[in-house]
C-alpha cells in the first residue's frame, strides 16, 4: 500500500523527497554518471553540479563563502566529526543521540536547564553544542549565548534549517541532513565558519579539500542543493501552513480529557509533542497506523527504546505521562481535512485504549 502523503504526520523523522528535487537528481542517476574527482568532461559536469549545490547550501545558511560547506552522509556524521575534535565540552540536555552519545563517550558535561532555559557550563570548556530546534518537542533554542559560554560553538540545526529563520552568527559549526526538508536520505553537510581545517573523521582520499574522504554522492548532493533552493523560496509559506495545522489539531483535541501538549516559550510549529495519560505511545502509533495515519512515539533514532525521549527526561516529566507521548510533525502535503481526520482518529483511539486498559 502506498502511504497517503496527506495522512503522513512524521516529517520530523523524514520528509518525502519533493518531486522537484527528484527531477534535478535524475540526470545524475543516469546519463551524468561522472566522478567529480575526474578531470575529463564527465567528471567536470559532476563537479560543476556539486559546486552549484554547495553554493545553494551556503545561501540558505547565510554562509559567507561556499567553501565553508563540507558534504557528509548526514547530520549524525557531522555531529560526530565536530565533537571528536575537542578534549572538553558541554552539550545541551535535549540533544539528538548523535551528540549525546559522543558527549558521554568523551566525558563532556551536560548543561543544566530550568525548563527550556539552558544554563551555562559550570566550568570552562573548549566547545559547547546546543541544537537549534529540538527534534522531539520542537522547542527552539537561542544560540546567541553560546558565544559567551565557550571559545567554539556548534549546533545541530537539522530540524531548523529550511523551516524556521536561522541566525548562525553565534556558532562556528552547524550540522544538517537533507531528508528533514524534502531532500534525499543519506546526505547532509557541515557548515564551518571561516572553513577551518578539522582532523578528518574519514581518511583515504583528497575529496572535500582533503577534509572528508570518499567518492561524493553526486545525486544526493544535487538533491540537497535543490531542497535548499526550494526552502529558501517557500520557507515562510511552509511555516504558516504548519502553524495553521498545529493550531487546528490542538483545537480539535479539546474535547478529549487527560492530555496535554509540551509547549516551549519559543516553538517550531512543525513539531508537536502530545502526552495522553493512561496510554502507551507505541501502541497509539500502531492504532493510528491501522487507520492509515503515520506518526511516531519519539525520535526515529531512539525507536525501540520506550520512554527514552531526551526532552521529557530533561523536563522531569512523570513517567505516567511520558509513556503516552506521541510526536506529530507537519509537512507540505498535510491538509486541513487530513488534520481534522487525524484529530478524530486520536480521540477515538485514545478513548478506546483507555477503555481496554480499564477492563484488562
ABEGO torsion letter per residue (X at the ends): XBBBAAABAAAAABBBBBAAAAAAAAAAABABABBAABABAAAAAAAAAAAAAAAAAAAAAGBABAAABBBBAEAAAAAAAAAAABABBBBBAABBAAAAAAAAAAGBBBBBBBEABBBBBABBBABBBBBABBAAAGBBBBAAAAAAABABBBBBAAAABGABBBBAAABABBBBBAAABGBBBGBBBBBBBGGBBBBBABBGBABGGGABBEBBBAAAAAAAAAAAAAAAAAAAAAAAAAAAAAAAAAAAAAABBGBBBBBBABBBAABBBBBBBGBBAAAAAAAAAAAGBBBBAEBAAABGBBGABAAAAAAGBBAAAAAABBBBBBBAABBAAAAAAAAAAAAAAAAAAAAAAAAX
